[in-house]
Amino acid sequence: MRKNFVQTVKKAKDGRGYIEYDWHAGGIPSNIVLGENVYIDSSYSFEPFHSERETGFYLGDASGLYSASTLMVGANGTVKVGSYTILNGTVVVCNDDVTIGNHCMLAWGSVVTDTWAGFQSAPIEKRREVLRFAATDARRRLLQVDTPRPVVLEDNVWVGFDAVILPGVTLGRGCVVGSKTIVSEDVPPYAIMVGNPSRLVRYLDADDTEEARKKAFQEYLQH
Amino acid sequence: MSNEQQQRLFYELKPGIDLPGDSPGKIPSNIEVGENTVIDSSACFNNYFSTLPVGLRAGSNITLWRTSLAAEENALIEIGDYTYISNASLVCSERITIGSRVLIAGGVTIADSDFHPIAPAARLADTIALSPVGNRQHRLSVSTKPVVIEDDVWIGYNATILKGVRVGTGAIVAPGALLIKDVPPGTEVAGNPARIV
């Protein structure tokens, strides 16, 4: 039977965090705030994490990064994740702000991004310039063409596998995004959004009240 | 490593055996397999937790390559003769039935449940039960509907087949399609959600 695990992340002298039995030696960058009882599969999640903000990543209490979720964060990016949220093989691309609420579930292969390469509207010469720069850069970075637009996932959002959440989108509280759905516009609270191109199927009952939350804590925590 | 092991791509699948030179090596014993059915690695059973007397019923001459047979406690996966599955995930909570001579391409996902409840309050409770401090044993049950793939079906790359779907005999599922409804026999479907083309 599978079990739920709590992990200990040890702080080293260099300020970086290290997970016990981590197969990846990179460690967790120092500008990261982790809540209580979090779970991180591996520090490999932070391999493309380049945030230079004072705090580039927050992970709330009892949240987890599973199945090598990836945080591709640029120098000016900040990713905030709430409590009891599951990122299971999710890719977050952030060059400004990505906010994910409490009690969210993001399935494998899903992508949340606040940045387009922005190539659709740019002339060919711009693309060539970006590629020329990448060839000369030691870290092979792609220059940013478009301005990032922050993405917000409110509380209790469920994103199905292989779904893509595009820049500037807000997913309302309690909404569901079906698998392989491409979301380019805001999704209202408690809506079910599926398909590509995406369409709104119906609304769910807003039964996730504060009382329901308290009751769930009593029933589903380890005592 | 011997030359024979280096060249070996497949092992013959038998219940309860240990595969030499393979990790983790152990094949579950609650499976029924016909003759000349092969598997590339015991890793196919990494997420196999079925506790039924028979959790996998496989016919003869089947090829399973890099395929995840993810089965919950009460799950039964059935696969017919000569079926060829490469790099697909079968995620089974109750029952997935695949016919004979079915060809399944890479990146395909077949699931007979939605993994989580859909009502917002139940979903919120599920995030707590699944969290590092939660109690997984008491999770709310999730609705499941068996998936049936009939004989001679061809499923393209990255297609997804969701719960309750029956794919009729001889149908073709185009690459990337997402199926939420039954597919009539002999038709070709494509898109998300899939339509007959």
Interface residues (C-beta under 8 A of the other chain):
Chain A: M1 R2 K3 N4 F5 V6 Q7 N37 V38 Y39 A62 S63 G64 Y84 T85 I86 H103 C104 M105 A107 N156 W158 F161 D162 G174 V176 S179 K180 T181 Y190 I192 V194 G195 N196 L204 D205 A206 D207 D208 T209 A212 R213 K215 A216 F217 E219 Y220 L221 Q222 H223
Chain B: F49 T109 F115 H116 I118 A119 P120 A121 R123 L124 A125 D126 T127 I128 A129 L130 S131 P132 V133 G134 N135 R136 Q137 H138 R139 T160 L162 G176 L178 G191 N192 P193
